[in-house]
Amino acid sequence: MTPPHALVSGASIAGLSAAYWLRRTGWEVTVIERAPAFRDGGQNVDVRGVAREVLKRMGLFDAVKALNTTETGAVFVDGRGTVTAELPAGPEGATAELEILRGDFARAILDHLPPGVEIVYGDMVTGTTEDGDSVTVTTASGRVLRADLLVVAEGVRSATRDRIFGDLVDRRALGVNMVFGTIPRTAGDDDRWRWYSTVGGRQVHLRPDNHGTTRAILSYPRDEDLASLDRDQALARVRARYAGAGWEAARVLDGFDASEDVYVDHLTQIRMPTWHRGRVCLVGDAAWCVTPMGGGGASLALTSGYVLAACLSSADTEAALTAYERWMRPLVDSVQKLPPGVVRAAYPRTRLGLALRTLVVKALTSPLLAPLTARFTQVAGTDRPLPPIA
């Protein structure tokens, strides 16, 4: 009997997890990635909740732990770099036990894919047609591929998702711009995530990595979509926005000008009533982008690949895709439901607002309330057992 064939579009964490588990359960798997080669780089992600169990079942727990960013904790600092508050540490603190760069995490999965997974770089899905029990995919290079299942793992701005699901894609912009990049490490950098806020809702984040550099983030509330601009235009807008911001803002801006992996994002949740249609299903951010405000995106992405393959191992396609959604939906919903006013609270714009936020943070990180505060970082947790692989 010929094994079923899955075509996975996207070779980051969600796509590679799906490829890993589908191959482990007997599928032929082809992965298509539009980038010309594997994409290294990226910022911190973490593995929490049920994703830790998935990682153990892959035999990758120790490998991922060995790739830790070296970050030991998270602190708030003022304009002089003085610590004003320290966030709870520990396995489920702001800095997780399994804290890893996105590129390192994806490469760890890539390097441990079962034999037989084909990966095609420099190509992308441009069209799909279905005939009931299969889907035929055309690509930009002119390839025509027939598959029993198309798994779309293209991220928050997935073009394939938009073509197939159309009006079912609900984009909810949070009104926050983030610019991520890698900059040179200096003697003043340490092993903590340092978080600075100033007037205008402007934030500067510096985080250590395990590559001898520093990962930086500039983040601020604005309805303007920086992600729609080219790199130079976006950085020019950000530089104007951060004029006089203080602390390490000027250093980060200069570092971004020379950085090769700057990424600009206008935080947008993706919400959908269904994650499958016919022989096409969505995993990871293409289905439910939770944004860094919600957290846990990498954990959900890793888990989705396992759950999808497990459900497909014990039921026909339609029933399996329905079961996959039923199992994943509570995890996603719990992260996407942000508390009212969370953006305004996270990005105070006035000196009074900053002072009030500092008092609140100090209270929440006090010995009395720190255990309660730590619960806010507990994502992708569930009491339900993972679905078994038949």
N, C-alpha and C positions, 0 to 999 in steps of 0.2 A: 504494500500500500504506500502510495506517495505521501510523504509528510506534508502538512499544510505549510504555506509560505506566508511570512509576514514581511511587509515593507515598512520600515521605521524611518520617518522623516525628521531628522534632527539628532545630532550626536553629542548632546551634553548629558547631564545627569539623568533626566527622565528617559530620554531615548536610549541611552546605554543600559539603564536598568531594565527597560522593557526588552531590549535585545538579549541581555544576559539571561533573563528568566524564561523568555520564550524559547530560546535555544536549549536551555536546560530541560525544558518540558517537551522537547522533540520537534520544534518548529524549524523550518529553514528560515533564515533571517538575513535580510539585506537592509543595511542602514545607508541612507543618503544624507549627506551633509553639504550645505551650500558653500561653506568655507573651503578654501583650497587645501587646508591641512587641519590637523587637530588644533583646537583653540586652547592654548594655555592662558594663563593670566586670570584676572578676575579677583573679586574681593572675598572676604570671609563668608563661609557658610558653616552650618553646624549640623550635627546628626543628633536628633533628640527623639524621645518617645519611642513609638513602635518601630521607627526606622533603625534603631539600634539593633533590634532583633533581626530585621531584614539583613543588616550588614553582617551580623554573626552567621546567618544562614548562607551568606555568600562566601564566608571564610575571610572577610576583609576587615574585621574589627581591628585587629592589631596593626595591619598595614596602614589603615587610615589614622589610627592613633599615633603612629610613628611619624606621620606627615603633619602633625600639629603645628599651627602657626607660631608657637612659642608664647602666645598671649596668655597671661596669668590672671588678669582681672580687668575691671573697667572702672574708670573714675571720671568725675566731672572736674573741670579746671576753670579758673578765671583767666583774665587777660594776661596775668603774669605767669601762668602755668601752675599756680598753686592749687592743690587739690581741695575742692570744697565738699565733695561727697564721694563715697565709694559704693558701687553697686555690689549686691551679694555675689559671692563667689561660690564655687562648688560645681558638681556635675550638671545641675540645672540652673546655674546662675547666668548672668549676662554673657560671660565667656564660658562656653560649654566644655565638657571634658573632651569631646570630639570636635574641635574647632579647626577648620581646614580651608584652604583656598579653593574656590570653585574649580579652577583648572587642575589642581592636584587631585581633587576628589574625582573628577571625571576621568582623569588619566588612570587613577587606581582601578576604576571599573574597566576601562578600556584594556588595560594590561592583563586583566583576569577574565576577559570574555572567553566563553567556551570555544573550542575549535569549530570552524565552519561558519562563523558570522562574517559576512562580506560587508565591508565598509567602502562606500564610494564617496570621495571628496570632490568638491568643485562642481556639484550638480544640485538641482533642486526640482521639486515637483511643480509642474505648471498646469496639469490638468488631470481629471479623474473621470472615469465612467464606470458604472456598475451594471452587472447583468444578473443580479440575484444572489449567486453564490460566490462571486469574486469581484474584485475591483481591478480595473486596468489603469495604470498610472503612466502618464507621459512626463518626461523631464526636459529641462532646458537644453540638454545636450542631444535630445532627439531619441533617447532610449524609451522603449515601450515595455513596461513590466506588468505582468499579471500576478496578483497576490490574493490570498484568501482574506487578508486583513491589512488595512493601512492604519498604522499608528502614527498620529501626528504629534510630534514633540518639538515643535518649532519655536516655542516661547510665546511671550505675551503678544507680540505683533505678528502672529502666524498668518501668512497669506492663504495657505491651504485651508485652514480652519474657516477663514472669512468667506472663501469661495463656496465651501460646502454647507456651512451652517448659517451664513447670512445674518438675518435679523435676530437669530437666537443668541448672538454674541452681544452681551450687555457690558459695555466699557464704563467703568466708574472711576473717573479721574479724582485723585485725592488732593489735587492742587499743590503738589510738592515736587520740586525738581531736585535731582541728585546727580552729582558728577563724581565718578569714581576714577581713580588712577593710581599708578605706582610711581613713587618718587624716591630719590636717594635717601638713605638713612643717615642721620647725623648723630653726633655724640650725645646730644640731649634727648634722643629718643630712648624709650625704655620698653619694658615687656608688658605694658598695660595699654588698653584701649583708652585713649584720652579724648574727652568730649568737651568741646567749648561752644558756648552759645553767647550771642551778642544781640544788640538791638536789630530790629528788622527781621527777626526770626532766623537770622543767619547762624548756621552751625559749621564747625570745622571738626573733623574726626581724624585722628591718627592712630593706626594700629600696626603692631609689629608683624612681620612675616618670617618665614623660615628660609628665605632666599637672600637675606642680607639687605633688603630694601624695606620701605615703609608703605603701607597701603593708606591712602588718604581719601576722604570724602568731604565734599562741600554740599550742603543741603539747606534748602530754604523754601518757604511757601510762596507760590506764585502760580497763577492760572496759565501763564505763558508756557507753551510746550517746547522746552529746549530740545527735546528729542527730535523735533521736526526740522531742526536747523543742522547745517553742516558743522563739523568740529570747530573750525575757526570762528564762525559766527557765534556758536554756543559759548565758547570760552571767552570771547570778547564781551558777551552779555554778562557772564558770570564775573569777569574781572571788574566790570563797572559796578555790579551789584555789591561786590565785596570791598569796594574802596573804603579804607579806614576801618575795616572789621577788626583788626588787631590780632593778637597772639600769632599763630603760625599761618595766617591766611595768605600773606604775600609769598611765603615760601612754597605753599601748596600750589598757588597759581603759577608761579615760575616753573615748578616741577611738572605741572600738567602740560605746559607748553612744549616740554621736551619728552614727555612720556609717550610710549608707543601703545599703551593699552587704555587710553581714556575712554570711558563709557558714560554717556549721558542718558538719563532716564527721567521721564515725567511719570511719576508713580500712578499706575492705573490698575485697578482690580479688573479681572475678567470673571463675570458671573454668567452661568448658562443653566437652563433648565434640564439639559441633557448633554452628556459627553460622548454620545455615539449616534450614528445614523447609518443604517445599513451595515456595510463592511468597513466603516471608518470609525475610529475612536480617538479620543484626545487624552493625553497624559500631561502632567506637569503644568507649567505656566500657561500653555496653550489652552488648557481647560479651565483653570481656576486661579490665575495669578493672584497671590495674596499680598505681594509687595513686601519690602523690608519693614514697613510699618506693622504688618501682621506677624511676620517672621515665620520660620519653619518651611520655607519654600523648598529647600533642598531635601528635607526629611520627607515631605509629601511627594516630591518627585521620585525619590528612591523607592518609597513604599508603593507608589502607583504601579511601577513596573512589576513588582512581585505580585500584587493583588490581581492585576490584569491576567498574568500568566496562570496563576493558581485557579482563577475562575474558569479560564478557557480550558484548563486541563480536565475539568469534570462536567462540562455542559456544552451544548451546541452554542454557536456564536451569539445569537440574539440573547439567549438566557444568560450566557456568561457575561456579556457586556452589561446587561441589566444588573447582575449580581455585583460586578465590579463597581458600578456607580453606587449601588446601595451600601457597599462596605466603605467606600472612600468618602461619601458625601458628609457624614457627621464630622470627620476629621477636618475637612475643608471648611465647612460652615463655622466650626468653632474658632477658626483663625480669621476668617473673613469678617466676622461681626465685630468691627472695631467699636470701642466705647464712644458714645457721643462726645464731640468736642475734643477728640484725641489729637487732631492736628494742631488746633489752637493751643492746647496744653503743652504739646511737645515743642512748639515753635513760638514762644512768647516774643512779642515785637517791641515792647517798651521796657524801660529800665525797671518800672514797677512790676511788670509781668515777670521779668527775669528774677527780681528779688523774691517774689512770691513763689516762683517755681523752685528756686534754691531752697527756700524754707520747706516746701513740700517734699523735695527730694531728700533733704536731711532727715525729715521725719520718717519717710518711707524706708530709709536705709539705716535707721536706728536699730539697735539690738532687739527692741520690742517688736518692730514691724517688719524687719528684714525677712523673716520666714514667709510672711504674707506676700511681700514684694516679689520674692523669688518665684512665686506661682505664675506671675505674668509671663515668664519665659518658658513655661512648661507647655510646649506645643506638640502636636502629633501624638498625644497620649490617649490611650484607650484601654479599657478593661477587656475588650473583646479579643479573642485569639485571632491570629492571622488565619485567613482561609487556607485549608490544607492543599497541597499539590497532590493530585490523584496519581 
